[in-house]
Amino acid sequence: MAPQQEIDELFDVKNYFYIGNYQQCINEAAKVRKPSTPEIAVQRDVFTYRSYIAQNKFLVVLDEIHGASPGEVQPLRLLAEYLHSRSNRASVLDQLNLKIDTTSHNETLVLVAATIFIQEGNLDGAYRYLHASESLESMAFIVNVLLSLDRVDLALKKLKEMQEKDDDATLTQLAQAWVHTAMGGDKLQDAYYIYQELVDKYGSTPLLLNGQAVTFIGQGKYDEAEAALQEALERDSNNAEVLINMIALHRHLEKGPEIGNRYLSQLKDAHPDHAFIKDLKQKEMEFERICQQYSPSNAGAV
């Protein structure tokens, strides 16, 4: 008789977090009142605090995590500080670099460092540091980074490693959907089916709906994409990735710039430090510089 597979007490907690249903993750974590080991209790708290951070409820994390908290939990305070106060980010980066240099392997620190590095635009730093971990989540993070660097070939290799480790895991399925989307063509439909299977299992979330919308946009199915994005915004009206895709979609729909500009204003207001906004501001400044260079008043200087 085959040995019985060990039950993961945090299976639902993790999966709800990975698909972006953060409140349900918190609710499921609250049900794990008597975990079988102290380590599971710590992991329960890690996913709880990560969900609060994802909901921008930073003060909950800052109030509850302190010097006496378990080492696996403490890096989340740094992430909450970093996201809560833009004026304090230089200090947080100094603390983060010190922790990286002085702390032995800490999975939460790996994920926090990668998140902050990506926020700072340091994709290479995030990629290098993620290699300190062999967890499925770090591998999924690497796939995401590689796709951001347009290295679909390397992302595909990392995905195969994830499939060998756990082909049925939600993270593996999500990573496969990301890679299929990046590959485009016929793979877009495959990516859609992966998202739909997760929706059928766990319910719709902005993350899953946004993923489906991207596959629709890639296939020119703009009405379906708009419906998915509208549903995503009903669940999270300030979701950055959904707003960005709404902006892109309205360029395709050619309904005039007003609605697209409205989503852009909302994105600027809710996420002023998002990489999309930073890149847009840089392009606007460069365009203004070129316009001034070739304006009639400067014609004689050219």
VOPAGU-2260 file (C-alpha; in pm, 1 decimal, decimal comma):
REM VOPAGU-2260
SITE   aa  ch    i         X         Y         Z
SITE  MET   A    0       0,0       0,0       0,0
SITE  ALA   A    1     138,7     343,5     -95,8
SITE  PRO   A    2     226,9     576,1     195,0
SITE  GLN   A    3     -40,5     836,0     267,9
SITE  GLN   A    4      54,0    1182,4     143,0
SITE  GLU   A    5     110,8    1437,0     415,8
SITE  ILE   A    6    -173,2    1688,0     449,9
SITE  ASP   A    7     -78,1    2054,2     407,5
SITE  GLU   A    8    -262,4    2238,4     684,9
SITE  LEU   A    9    -213,0    2568,0     501,0
SITE  PHE   A   10    -315,8    2444,8     155,1
SITE  ASP   A   11    -617,6    2676,3     125,6
SITE  VAL   A   12    -435,5    2965,6     293,8
SITE  LYS   A   13    -154,3    2951,7      39,2
SITE  ASN   A   14    -372,8    2902,8    -264,8
SITE  TYR   A   15    -603,4    3192,7    -183,4
SITE  PHE   A   16    -297,1    3413,4    -141,1
SITE  TYR   A   17    -143,3    3302,0    -470,4
SITE  ILE   A   18    -459,1    3373,7    -671,2
SITE  GLY   A   19    -498,7    3715,3    -507,8
SITE  ASN   A   20    -797,3    3652,7    -279,1
SITE  TYR   A   21    -629,6    3813,6      18,5
SITE  GLN   A   22    -930,9    3847,2     246,3
SITE  GLN   A   23   -1016,7    3481,0     202,6
SITE  CYS   A   24    -653,3    3396,2     277,1
SITE  ILE   A   25    -683,5    3587,0     606,0
SITE  ASN   A   26   -1012,8    3413,9     682,5
SITE  GLU   A   27    -869,9    3067,5     615,0
SITE  ALA   A   28    -560,8    3143,4     823,3
SITE  ALA   A   29    -784,2    3240,7    1115,9
SITE  LYS   A   30    -939,0    2893,5    1103,6
SITE  VAL   A   31    -598,2    2730,5    1165,5
SITE  ARG   A   32    -622,4    2784,6    1541,2
SITE  LYS   A   33    -422,0    2481,4    1654,0
SITE  PRO   A   34    -144,7    2416,7    1399,9
SITE  SER   A   35      42,2    2091,6    1448,5
SITE  THR   A   36     386,8    2255,8    1476,0
SITE  PRO   A   37     529,5    2598,0    1565,4
SITE  GLU   A   38     669,2    2622,0    1211,6
SITE  ILE   A   39     321,8    2596,0    1060,8
SITE  ALA   A   40     197,5    2862,0    1301,9
SITE  VAL   A   41     473,1    3094,7    1179,0
SITE  GLN   A   42     389,0    3024,9     813,4
SITE  ARG   A   43      21,4    3090,6     887,0
SITE  ASP   A   44     117,4    3430,4    1027,5
SITE  VAL   A   45     347,3    3503,2     732,3
SITE  PHE   A   46      64,2    3456,6     482,5
SITE  THR   A   47    -173,0    3654,4     702,8
SITE  TYR   A   48      60,7    3954,5     719,3
SITE  ARG   A   49     144,7    3930,1     348,7
SITE  SER   A   50    -227,5    3947,1     275,3
SITE  TYR   A   51    -268,7    4256,9     490,2
SITE  ILE   A   52      20,8    4417,3     302,4
SITE  ALA   A   53    -138,8    4324,5     -31,0
SITE  GLN   A   54    -455,1    4503,3      89,9
SITE  ASN   A   55    -246,2    4811,6     180,1
SITE  LYS   A   56    -329,1    4761,8     548,7
SITE  PHE   A   57      24,7    4839,0     653,4
SITE  LEU   A   58     -48,9    4958,1    1007,4
SITE  VAL   A   59    -175,9    4613,3    1108,6
SITE  VAL   A   60     165,5    4472,2    1020,8
SITE  LEU   A   61     360,2    4760,8    1175,6
SITE  ASP   A   62     161,1    4736,4    1498,6
SITE  GLU   A   63     194,5    4359,7    1538,5
SITE  ILE   A   64     545,5    4271,9    1415,9
SITE  HIS   A   65     825,2    4371,7    1653,5
SITE  GLY   A   66    1168,9    4262,6    1769,7
SITE  ALA   A   67    1032,1    3961,1    1958,8
SITE  SER   A   68     844,2    3828,3    1653,6
SITE  PRO   A   69     976,8    3511,9    1485,0
SITE  GLY   A   70    1266,1    3571,8    1246,3
SITE  GLU   A   71    1066,2    3439,8     948,1
SITE  VAL   A   72     800,1    3705,5    1009,5
SITE  GLN   A   73    1019,0    4009,7    1078,4
SITE  PRO   A   74    1114,9    4094,0     716,0
SITE  LEU   A   75     748,2    4171,4     650,4
SITE  ARG   A   76     776,8    4473,2     877,3
SITE  LEU   A   77    1044,9    4609,9     643,5
SITE  LEU   A   78     816,9    4559,0     344,5
SITE  ALA   A   79     528,2    4731,9     522,3
SITE  GLU   A   80     754,8    5024,5     615,1
SITE  TYR   A   81     882,5    5050,8     258,5
SITE  LEU   A   82     535,1    5056,3     103,2
SITE  HIS   A   83     375,5    5271,9     374,1
SITE  SER   A   84     614,1    5568,4     363,7
SITE  ARG   A   85     796,5    5687,9      52,7
SITE  SER   A   86    1007,3    5928,4     259,6
SITE  ASN   A   87    1152,9    5640,7     464,0
SITE  ARG   A   88    1255,5    5415,5     177,1
SITE  ALA   A   89    1629,0    5494,7     181,9
SITE  SER   A   90    1644,8    5387,9     547,5
SITE  VAL   A   91    1448,3    5070,2     473,7
SITE  LEU   A   92    1684,6    4983,4     188,2
SITE  ASP   A   93    1982,1    5025,0     423,1
SITE  GLN   A   94    1816,8    4793,6     677,9
SITE  LEU   A   95    1731,5    4543,9     404,7
SITE  ASN   A   96    2087,9    4529,4     272,7
SITE  LEU   A   97    2216,5    4481,6     628,8
SITE  LYS   A   98    1974,7    4193,0     684,7
SITE  ILE   A   99    2078,1    4033,1     356,6
SITE  ASP   A  100    2443,6    4050,6     458,7
SITE  THR   A  101    2395,6    3922,8     814,0
SITE  THR   A  102    2099,1    3681,2     802,9
SITE  SER   A  103    2122,9    3313,6     720,4
SITE  HIS   A  104    1864,3    3177,0     476,6
SITE  ASN   A  105    1521,2    3319,9     547,2
SITE  GLU   A  106    1255,4    3248,9     286,1
SITE  THR   A  107    1045,0    3550,6     379,8
SITE  LEU   A  108    1349,2    3777,6     352,6
SITE  VAL   A  109    1419,5    3641,4       4,3
SITE  LEU   A  110    1067,4    3725,2    -112,2
SITE  VAL   A  111    1062,6    4065,2      59,6
SITE  ALA   A  112    1401,2    4160,2     -86,1
SITE  ALA   A  113    1294,1    4055,2    -435,4
SITE  THR   A  114     971,3    4255,0    -404,3
SITE  ILE   A  115    1155,4    4568,9    -296,2
SITE  PHE   A  116    1429,3    4527,8    -557,0
SITE  ILE   A  117    1165,7    4501,6    -830,2
SITE  GLN   A  118     988,8    4808,9    -692,8
SITE  GLU   A  119    1324,3    4989,6    -716,2
SITE  GLY   A  120    1367,8    4873,9   -1076,3
SITE  ASN   A  121    1656,1    4643,8    -983,3
SITE  LEU   A  122    1544,3    4329,3   -1167,0
SITE  ASP   A  123    1897,9    4189,8   -1182,5
SITE  GLY   A  124    1931,8    4219,7    -804,9
SITE  ALA   A  125    1597,0    4046,4    -751,8
SITE  TYR   A  126    1693,6    3768,9    -994,1
SITE  ARG   A  127    2028,2    3704,8    -824,6
SITE  TYR   A  128    1887,2    3702,0    -474,0
SITE  LEU   A  129    1597,4    3471,7    -558,5
SITE  HIS   A  130    1849,9    3205,1    -650,8
SITE  ALA   A  131    1927,0    3177,0    -279,7
SITE  SER   A  132    1600,7    2983,9    -249,9
SITE  GLU   A  133    1472,4    2665,7    -409,7
SITE  SER   A  134    1110,7    2715,3    -301,9
SITE  LEU   A  135     834,7    2697,0    -558,6
SITE  GLU   A  136     734,4    3056,5    -484,7
SITE  SER   A  137    1085,6    3186,5    -547,0
SITE  MET   A  138    1096,0    2991,5    -871,9
SITE  ALA   A  139     764,5    3147,5    -977,8
SITE  PHE   A  140     907,5    3487,4    -886,4
SITE  ILE   A  141    1207,2    3415,1   -1111,0
SITE  VAL   A  142     976,0    3324,9   -1399,7
SITE  ASN   A  143     802,0    3659,7   -1356,2
SITE  VAL   A  144    1133,1    3849,4   -1349,6
SITE  LEU   A  145    1262,6    3669,2   -1658,7
SITE  LEU   A  146     944,5    3752,3   -1849,7
SITE  SER   A  147     987,9    4117,0   -1747,1
SITE  LEU   A  148    1336,8    4098,3   -1899,1
SITE  ASP   A  149    1190,2    3943,9   -2219,4
SITE  ARG   A  150    1379,3    3618,5   -2157,2
SITE  VAL   A  151    1097,4    3380,7   -2241,9
SITE  ASP   A  152    1353,9    3110,6   -2320,2
SITE  LEU   A  153    1495,2    3115,9   -1966,8
SITE  ALA   A  154    1148,7    3150,6   -1813,8
SITE  LEU   A  155    1045,3    2833,9   -1998,5
SITE  LYS   A  156    1342,5    2646,7   -1849,4
SITE  LYS   A  157    1256,0    2763,5   -1498,8
SITE  LEU   A  158     892,7    2664,1   -1556,5
SITE  LYS   A  159    1005,7    2312,0   -1644,7
SITE  GLU   A  160    1191,6    2298,4   -1312,0
SITE  MET   A  161     870,2    2399,4   -1135,4
SITE  GLN   A  162     674,6    2131,5   -1322,5
SITE  GLU   A  163     927,8    1868,1   -1216,9
SITE  LYS   A  164     896,4    1986,8    -857,1
SITE  ASP   A  165     513,1    2005,7    -845,0
SITE  ASP   A  166     322,7    2011,9   -1173,0
SITE  ASP   A  167     -20,7    2046,3   -1010,5
SITE  ALA   A  168      63,7    2335,2    -775,5
SITE  THR   A  169    -129,1    2658,7    -821,3
SITE  LEU   A  170     197,6    2851,4    -853,1
SITE  THR   A  171     314,5    2619,0   -1130,0
SITE  GLN   A  172     -15,7    2661,7   -1311,1
SITE  LEU   A  173       5,5    3039,4   -1282,2
SITE  ALA   A  174     365,2    3043,3   -1405,3
SITE  GLN   A  175     263,1    2829,2   -1701,6
SITE  ALA   A  176     -15,5    3077,1   -1783,6
SITE  TRP   A  177     233,9    3367,3   -1767,8
SITE  VAL   A  178     476,0    3190,3   -2001,9
SITE  HIS   A  179     199,2    3090,6   -2245,3
SITE  THR   A  180      79,2    3451,1   -2251,8
SITE  ALA   A  181     429,1    3577,6   -2324,5
SITE  MET   A  182     467,4    3324,2   -2606,4
SITE  GLY   A  183     142,6    3444,4   -2767,0
SITE  GLY   A  184     -27,5    3286,2   -3066,9
SITE  ASP   A  185    -207,7    2960,0   -2996,2
SITE  LYS   A  186     -63,6    2956,4   -2643,4
SITE  LEU   A  187    -294,0    3244,7   -2545,6
SITE  GLN   A  188    -592,8    3012,1   -2547,6
SITE  ASP   A  189    -401,7    2761,5   -2333,1
SITE  ALA   A  190    -327,3    3039,1   -2084,0
SITE  TYR   A  191    -695,4    3134,1   -2074,1
SITE  TYR   A  192    -794,9    2775,4   -1991,3
SITE  ILE   A  193    -546,5    2767,2   -1701,8
SITE  TYR   A  194    -693,8    3085,1   -1554,2
SITE  GLN   A  195   -1046,4    2953,5   -1606,7
SITE  GLU   A  196    -963,9    2627,3   -1428,5
SITE  LEU   A  197    -838,0    2825,8   -1130,1
SITE  VAL   A  198   -1151,9    3042,2   -1137,8
SITE  ASP   A  199   -1363,5    2726,3   -1136,0
SITE  LYS   A  200   -1168,6    2591,3    -836,6
SITE  TYR   A  201   -1132,5    2902,2    -621,5
SITE  GLY   A  202   -1356,6    3173,1    -766,4
SITE  SER   A  203   -1279,4    3491,6    -958,8
SITE  THR   A  204   -1016,2    3734,8    -836,9
SITE  PRO   A  205    -869,5    4050,1    -995,3
SITE  LEU   A  206    -545,3    3859,5   -1059,6
SITE  LEU   A  207    -717,0    3577,1   -1247,4
SITE  LEU   A  208    -957,2    3806,2   -1433,8
SITE  ASN   A  209    -670,3    4033,6   -1535,8
SITE  GLY   A  210    -478,1    3731,5   -1664,3
SITE  GLN   A  211    -776,4    3626,7   -1873,3
SITE  ALA   A  212    -816,6    3980,4   -2005,3
SITE  VAL   A  213    -457,1    3984,6   -2128,3
SITE  THR   A  214    -517,4    3663,3   -2322,2
SITE  PHE   A  215    -830,8    3819,9   -2474,2
SITE  ILE   A  216    -643,8    4135,4   -2575,4
SITE  GLY   A  217    -373,9    3923,4   -2738,9
SITE  GLN   A  218    -642,3    3746,0   -2941,9
SITE  GLY   A  219    -819,7    4066,6   -3038,6
SITE  LYS   A  220   -1125,5    3976,1   -2826,9
SITE  TYR   A  221   -1167,2    4325,6   -2690,4
SITE  ASP   A  222   -1527,3    4299,3   -2570,2
SITE  GLU   A  223   -1441,3    3989,9   -2362,9
SITE  ALA   A  224   -1132,8    4165,8   -2228,3
SITE  GLU   A  225   -1336,8    4471,0   -2126,9
SITE  ALA   A  226   -1591,9    4253,4   -1945,0
SITE  ALA   A  227   -1316,4    4070,8   -1751,7
SITE  LEU   A  228   -1140,6    4395,8   -1658,1
SITE  GLN   A  229   -1466,6    4559,9   -1548,7
SITE  GLU   A  230   -1539,0    4264,6   -1321,5
SITE  ALA   A  231   -1184,1    4287,2   -1183,0
SITE  LEU   A  232   -1229,9    4658,4   -1106,2
SITE  GLU   A  233   -1557,6    4583,9    -927,6
SITE  ARG   A  234   -1355,0    4362,9    -692,4
SITE  ASP   A  235   -1055,8    4598,7    -660,2
SITE  SER   A  236   -1110,4    4944,3    -808,6
SITE  ASN   A  237    -747,3    5051,2    -765,4
SITE  ASN   A  238    -568,7    4739,1    -888,3
SITE  ALA   A  239    -265,9    4871,3   -1076,2
SITE  GLU   A  240    -231,2    4594,5   -1334,4
SITE  VAL   A  241    -603,0    4602,9   -1415,3
SITE  LEU   A  242    -594,0    4981,9   -1460,8
SITE  ILE   A  243    -290,9    4953,0   -1690,4
SITE  ASN   A  244    -466,0    4696,1   -1906,0
SITE  MET   A  245    -778,4    4912,6   -1914,5
SITE  ILE   A  246    -563,6    5198,0   -2048,4
SITE  ALA   A  247    -414,6    4968,8   -2313,5
SITE  LEU   A  248    -754,7    4823,5   -2403,3
SITE  HIS   A  249    -912,8    5164,1   -2464,0
SITE  ARG   A  250    -636,2    5243,6   -2709,6
SITE  HIS   A  251    -745,8    4935,5   -2904,9
SITE  LEU   A  252   -1115,7    5015,2   -2875,9
SITE  GLU   A  253   -1062,7    5363,0   -3026,0
SITE  LYS   A  254   -1351,4    5510,7   -2826,2
SITE  GLY   A  255   -1171,5    5837,9   -2770,8
SITE  PRO   A  256    -910,1    5927,3   -2510,2
SITE  GLU   A  257   -1140,4    6042,2   -2229,2
SITE  ILE   A  258   -1205,5    5709,5   -2056,4
SITE  GLY   A  259    -848,1    5587,6   -2101,2
SITE  ASN   A  260    -719,1    5914,3   -1954,1
SITE  ARG   A  261    -955,1    5870,3   -1660,9
SITE  TYR   A  262    -800,7    5530,7   -1581,9
SITE  LEU   A  263    -454,5    5683,3   -1620,1
SITE  SER   A  264    -539,9    5959,0   -1370,0
SITE  GLN   A  265    -670,2    5695,9   -1130,0
SITE  LEU   A  266    -347,4    5497,0   -1166,3
SITE  LYS   A  267    -134,3    5806,9   -1104,1
SITE  ASP   A  268    -336,9    5886,9    -793,2
SITE  ALA   A  269    -338,9    5535,4    -645,3
SITE  HIS   A  270       7,7    5419,4    -754,5
SITE  PRO   A  271     235,4    5721,2    -814,0
SITE  ASP   A  272     549,3    5508,0    -777,9
SITE  HIS   A  273     442,9    5228,7   -1013,3
SITE  ALA   A  274     701,8    5141,8   -1280,0
SITE  PHE   A  275     445,1    5220,8   -1551,8
SITE  ILE   A  276     399,3    5575,8   -1418,5
SITE  LYS   A  277     772,7    5629,3   -1374,1
SITE  ASP   A  278     836,8    5516,7   -1731,9
SITE  LEU   A  279     553,6    5735,7   -1862,0
SITE  LYS   A  280     689,1    6042,8   -1680,1
SITE  GLN   A  281    1036,7    5982,0   -1823,2
SITE  LYS   A  282     895,1    5955,4   -2176,2
SITE  GLU   A  283     687,4    6272,6   -2127,1
SITE  MET   A  284     996,2    6463,0   -2012,1
SITE  GLU   A  285    1195,8    6336,2   -2308,3
SITE  PHE   A  286     916,9    6430,4   -2549,9
SITE  GLU   A  287     899,0    6779,4   -2397,1
SITE  ARG   A  288    1274,3    6818,3   -2431,7
SITE  ILE   A  289    1262,2    6722,7   -2801,7
SITE  CYS   A  290     967,8    6959,0   -2862,6
SITE  GLN   A  291    1158,2    7247,3   -2706,1
SITE  GLN   A  292    1470,0    7161,4   -2905,9
SITE  TYR   A  293    1280,7    7187,8   -3234,7
SITE  SER   A  294    1043,0    7470,3   -3143,5
SITE  PRO   A  295    1042,3    7783,0   -3372,2
SITE  SER   A  296    1218,4    7987,0   -3103,3
SITE  ASN   A  297    1512,8    7747,0   -3118,4
SITE  ALA   A  298    1513,6    7705,3   -3495,9
SITE  GLY   A  299    1817,5    7925,3   -3541,5
SITE  ALA   A  300    2015,8    7721,0   -3292,4
SITE  VAL   A  301    1958,9    7391,0   -3471,8
